[in-house]
């Protein structure tokens, strides 16, 4: 069952929150040794929560997991997947964690993530690789890979995630889940950090169903008077919006990319079958060229990504006394690229965003949706992107 159905059963007295928690813990004990999805357990904390009065919310009594990155839980470590931060403990809940709790969700663990969430795979030196429950030789994606693996394995029906460059959408694609990256400013960050990546990274979930993702967004979306960016909030809950018929939509699709010559045939097949389904449903669907310069966008994105990585490393050193030696070589390499590129490159990349915004805005004057494969290849094998030991050593020397 999805989270919506489980919450309904709790409300009707067909099952208790304590029973659901024990079922989830049993699934965790069964699956986690194979997939390494959950790296910090809060089982006793959760048992105390269900023994007391849970908040009355849309998901009261439903077991849940938060990501071990920017979804801090008071009194417990938030490692960001890094040895450098393994002992850092949050003094208060992250706002998004508090909103999950206010919705009645029972948080009993934190999920695996790559160091600083900086990769599309989940293979940190601190926690080891998370594995895809459909095929444990392959990645569940990243950076919300632990959350994706936990939901796909049926440990929980939904789990906390966040996304700057695909960290919700990649695990959703790898694990066969629903993954929505919401617009900037809808769901809160803080108080530990403001908006990461200059507002590109946002909070959300991965889930088993569209209705769960909609209702979970309703639970965490809301203005935060302390936020440095205020978004216009939706006037109608997402859970209600998805009940409305969309009418006849105009949809453009493409498998073209300036970065990869051609996506995996399975990705293309999935795209084509979706195109056929949408056509059969009566929508207008046509193949188009990407509405923006994706090669330039990718270069600008990586410039911003590496600059952000450099900033994260330095802030970790200043704020919690992290040591360079405790960061992974790949992280130090990314940080060094960001530092070496300099302020001008990062500023230019940020200013280029307006060009991509204008391009996609023009596109949406004609089309309702742009349909593409989510990832260009099937989920990678564990270790496929492992950096050579000699290059790791060189990266540390360079840094």
C-alpha positions in Angstrom: 0.0 0.0 0.0 1.1 3.6 -0.5 1.3 6.1 2.3 -2.2 7.5 1.6 -3.8 4.1 2.0 -1.8 3.3 5.1 -2.8 6.6 6.8 -6.5 5.8 5.9 -6.2 2.4 7.6 -4.7 4.0 10.7 -7.6 6.6 10.8 -10.2 3.8 10.6 -8.5 1.8 13.4 -7.7 -1.2 11.1 -4.0 -1.0 12.1 -2.0 1.0 14.6 1.0 3.2 14.2 2.9 0.9 16.4 2.1 -2.1 14.2 3.1 -0.3 11.1 6.4 0.8 12.7 7.2 -2.8 13.6 6.4 -4.0 10.1 8.7 -1.3 8.7 11.5 -2.3 11.1 11.0 -5.9 10.1 11.3 -5.0 6.4 14.4 -2.9 7.3 16.0 -5.9 9.0 15.2 -8.1 6.0 16.4 -5.8 3.3 18.9 -3.3 4.6 21.8 -5.7 4.8 21.5 -6.2 1.1 20.8 -2.7 -0.1 22.4 -0.4 2.6 19.6 2.1 2.2 19.4 3.2 5.9 22.6 4.3 7.6 21.3 5.9 10.9 18.5 4.1 12.8 16.1 6.0 15.1 14.0 2.9 16.0 13.8 3.6 19.8 13.1 7.3 19.2 10.3 6.2 16.8 8.9 3.7 19.3 8.7 6.5 21.9 6.9 8.7 19.4 4.2 6.2 18.6 3.7 5.4 22.3 2.8 9.0 22.8 0.1 11.0 21.0 1.2 11.6 17.4 0.1 14.8 15.6 -3.1 14.6 13.7 -2.1 15.0 10.1 -2.6 13.5 6.6 -0.1 10.7 7.3 -0.5 10.0 11.0 1.1 6.7 11.9 2.9 6.1 8.5 6.5 5.0 8.9 9.0 7.3 7.1 12.7 7.9 6.5 14.5 11.2 6.0 17.7 11.7 4.0 21.0 12.1 5.8 21.5 15.4 4.0 19.8 18.7 4.9 16.9 16.9 6.6 18.4 17.1 10.1 16.8 15.4 13.1 17.4 17.0 16.5 19.9 15.1 18.7 21.1 12.8 16.0 24.0 13.0 13.6 23.6 14.4 10.1 26.7 13.3 8.3 26.0 14.5 4.7 27.6 11.1 3.8 31.0 12.4 4.9 33.6 11.2 7.4 34.4 14.9 8.0 30.9 15.4 9.4 30.3 12.0 11.0 30.0 13.4 14.5 28.0 16.6 13.8 24.7 16.5 15.6 21.8 18.8 14.8 20.6 21.0 17.7 17.1 21.3 16.2 15.0 19.7 13.5 15.3 21.0 9.9 12.1 22.8 9.0 11.2 20.2 6.4 11.8 17.4 9.0 9.5 19.2 11.4 6.8 19.5 8.7 7.1 15.7 8.0 6.6 15.1 11.8 3.7 17.6 11.9 2.0 15.6 9.1 2.0 12.6 11.5 4.8 10.6 9.8 6.9 8.4 12.1 10.6 8.9 11.3 12.7 5.9 12.2 15.9 6.3 10.2 18.1 8.4 7.9 19.0 7.3 4.4 22.3 6.8 2.6 23.7 9.6 0.4 27.0 10.3 -1.4 29.4 12.8 0.3 27.7 16.3 0.3 25.1 14.9 -2.1 27.6 15.7 -4.9 27.0 12.6 -7.2 24.2 10.9 -9.1 25.2 7.6 -7.4 25.3 6.8 -3.7 28.7 5.4 -2.9 30.4 7.2 0.0 33.5 6.1 1.8 31.8 6.6 5.1 28.7 4.4 4.6 29.6 2.3 1.5 27.3 1.9 -1.5 23.6 1.9 -1.5 22.3 -0.8 -3.8 19.3 -1.1 -6.1 16.8 -3.7 -4.7 15.8 -4.7 -8.3 19.5 -5.7 -9.0 21.9 -5.2 -6.1 24.9 -5.1 -8.5 23.6 -1.7 -9.7 23.2 1.7 -8.2 19.8 3.1 -6.9 21.0 6.5 -8.2 21.8 9.6 -6.2 22.0 11.6 -4.3 18.8 10.4 -2.7 19.8 6.8 -3.5 19.2 5.4 0.0 15.7 6.9 0.0 14.9 5.4 -3.5 16.2 2.0 -2.5 14.2 2.0 0.7 11.0 2.8 -1.0 11.6 0.4 -3.9 12.3 -2.4 -1.3 9.0 -1.7 0.4 10.6 -0.6 3.7 8.5 2.6 3.5 6.0 3.9 0.9 7.8 7.3 0.7 11.0 8.8 1.9 12.5 12.3 2.2 14.7 13.5 -0.6 16.1 16.7 -2.1 17.3 17.7 -5.6 19.7 20.1 -7.1 20.8 18.3 -10.3 18.6 15.3 -10.3 18.9 13.9 -6.8 15.1 13.1 -6.6 14.6 12.3 -10.3 17.6 10.0 -10.8 16.7 7.6 -7.9 13.0 7.7 -9.1 14.2 6.6 -12.6 16.6 4.0 -11.3 14.1 2.4 -8.8 10.8 2.7 -10.7 9.3 5.4 -8.4 7.6 8.8 -8.6 10.1 11.7 -8.2 9.0 15.3 -8.5 11.4 18.2 -8.2 9.2 21.1 -7.0 9.7 24.7 -7.9 12.1 26.9 -5.9 10.9 28.2 -2.5 7.9 26.0 -2.1 9.3 23.7 0.6 11.6 25.0 3.3 15.3 24.8 4.0 16.9 25.8 7.3 17.5 26.7 10.0 20.8 24.9 9.5 21.3 26.2 6.0 19.7 28.6 3.5 18.9 27.6 0.0 21.8 25.4 -1.4 23.2 26.0 -4.9 21.7 29.5 -5.1 18.2 28.1 -5.0 18.6 25.2 -7.4 18.4 22.6 -4.7 14.9 21.9 -3.3 13.3 19.6 -0.7 10.8 16.8 -1.6 10.2 13.0 -1.5 10.4 9.9 -3.6 7.3 7.8 -3.4 5.3 4.8 -4.8 2.4 6.9 -6.1 1.5 10.2 -7.7 -1.1 10.9 -5.0 1.5 10.3 -2.3 3.9 12.8 -3.9 1.1 15.3 -4.2 -0.1 14.9 -0.6 3.5 14.9 0.7 4.2 18.2 -1.1 1.0 19.6 0.5 2.4 18.6 3.9 5.7 20.4 3.5 4.9 23.3 1.2 4.4 26.6 2.9 5.9 30.0 3.4 8.8 30.5 5.8 9.1 34.1 6.9 12.8 33.6 7.5 13.6 32.3 4.0 15.6 34.5 1.7 13.4 33.7 -1.2 9.6 33.8 -1.1 7.6 31.8 -3.6 3.9 32.2 -4.5 2.1 29.3 -2.8 -0.4 27.2 -4.7 -4.0 28.2 -4.1 -5.3 24.6 -4.4 -3.7 21.6 -2.7 -1.7 19.4 -5.0 -3.8 16.4 -3.8 -6.9 18.1 -5.2 -5.2 19.4 -8.4 -4.4 15.8 -9.5 -8.1 14.9 -9.5 -8.9 17.4 -12.2 -8.9 16.2 -15.8 -6.0 17.9 -17.7 -7.9 18.4 -20.9 -6.1 18.0 -24.3 -2.4 18.7 -23.8 0.3 19.7 -26.3 3.5 17.8 -25.5 6.9 18.1 -27.1 9.4 15.2 -26.7 13.0 14.5 -27.5 15.7 12.0 -26.8 18.4 14.3 -28.3 21.2 15.5 -26.2 24.4 17.4 -26.8 26.0 15.5 -24.0 25.4 11.9 -25.1 25.0 10.8 -28.7 22.0 8.6 -28.0 20.4 7.3 -24.8 20.3 3.6 -24.0 17.8 1.8 -26.3 15.7 1.0 -23.2 15.4 4.7 -22.4 14.4 5.5 -25.9 11.8 2.6 -25.8 10.4 3.9 -22.6 10.1 7.4 -24.1 8.4 6.0 -27.3 5.9 3.9 -25.3 5.0 7.0 -23.2 4.5 9.0 -26.4 2.2 6.3 -27.7 0.2 6.2 -24.5 -0.2 10.0 -24.4 -1.3 9.9 -28.1 -3.8 7.2 -27.3 -5.2 9.3 -24.5 -5.9 12.0 -27.0 -3.1 14.5 -26.5 -1.1 16.2 -29.2 2.4 14.9 -29.1 5.3 15.8 -31.4 9.0 15.3 -31.6 11.0 18.6 -31.2 14.5 19.8 -30.6 15.4 20.6 -27.0 14.2 24.2 -26.4 17.5 25.3 -24.8 21.2 24.9 -25.4 21.8 21.8 -23.2 25.6 21.7 -23.8 25.9 25.3 -22.5 23.5 24.6 -19.7 25.4 21.5 -18.6 28.7 23.5 -18.6 27.2 26.3 -16.6 25.5 23.9 -14.2 28.8 22.1 -13.4 30.6 25.4 -12.9 28.0 26.3 -10.3 28.0 22.8 -8.9 31.8 22.9 -8.3 31.7 26.4 -6.9 29.0 25.2 -4.4 31.1 22.2 -3.5 34.1 24.4 -2.7 31.9 26.5 -0.5 30.5 23.5 1.3 33.9 22.1 2.1 35.1 25.5 3.5 32.0 26.1 5.5 32.3 22.6 7.0 35.8 23.4 8.1 34.8 26.7 9.6 31.6 25.7 11.3 32.3 22.2 12.6 36.1 21.9 12.4 36.1 19.4 9.6 39.5 18.4 8.3 40.5 18.3 4.6 41.9 14.8 5.1 38.5 13.5 6.0 36.8 14.5 2.8 36.9 12.1 -0.2 39.4 12.8 -2.9 36.7 13.2 -5.5 35.1 15.9 -3.4 38.4 17.7 -3.0 38.9 17.5 -6.7 35.5 19.1 -7.4 36.1 21.8 -4.8 39.5 22.6 -6.3 38.0 22.9 -9.8 35.4 25.3 -8.3 38.1 27.3 -6.5 40.4 27.4 -9.6 37.5 28.5 -11.9 37.2 31.6 -9.8 34.4 34.1 -9.0 34.0 35.4 -12.5 33.2 32.0 -14.0 30.7 31.2 -11.3 29.1 34.6 -11.7 28.8 34.2 -15.5 27.3 30.8 -15.1 24.7 32.1 -12.6 23.8 35.0 -14.9 23.3 32.6 -17.8 20.4 31.1 -15.9 18.2 33.9 -17.2 18.8 32.7 -20.8 17.6 29.1 -19.9 14.6 30.5 -18.0 13.6 32.6 -21.0 14.1 29.6 -23.4 11.9 27.3 -21.3 9.3 30.1 -20.8 9.0 30.6 -24.6 8.6 26.8 -25.0 5.8 26.7 -22.5 3.9 29.4 -24.4 3.3 26.6 -27.0 3.7 23.3 -25.1 2.3 22.1 -21.8 5.1 19.6 -21.2 8.6 18.6 -22.4 9.1 14.9 -22.3 12.5 13.3 -22.2 14.3 10.2 -20.8 15.3 10.9 -17.2 18.8 9.3 -17.5 20.7 8.4 -20.6 21.8 4.9 -19.4 20.5 2.1 -17.3 21.5 2.3 -13.6 25.3 1.9 -13.5 27.1 -1.0 -11.9 28.3 -0.4 -8.3 31.9 0.9 -8.6 31.6 1.8 -12.3 32.5 5.4 -11.6 35.2 4.7 -9.0 38.2 7.0 -9.5 41.6 5.3 -10.0 43.7 5.2 -6.8 46.5 7.1 -8.5 44.1 9.9 -9.5 42.7 10.1 -6.0 46.2 10.5 -4.7 46.9 13.2 -7.3 43.7 15.0 -6.4 44.7 15.2 -2.7 48.2 16.5 -3.7 46.7 19.1 -6.0 44.2 20.3 -3.4 
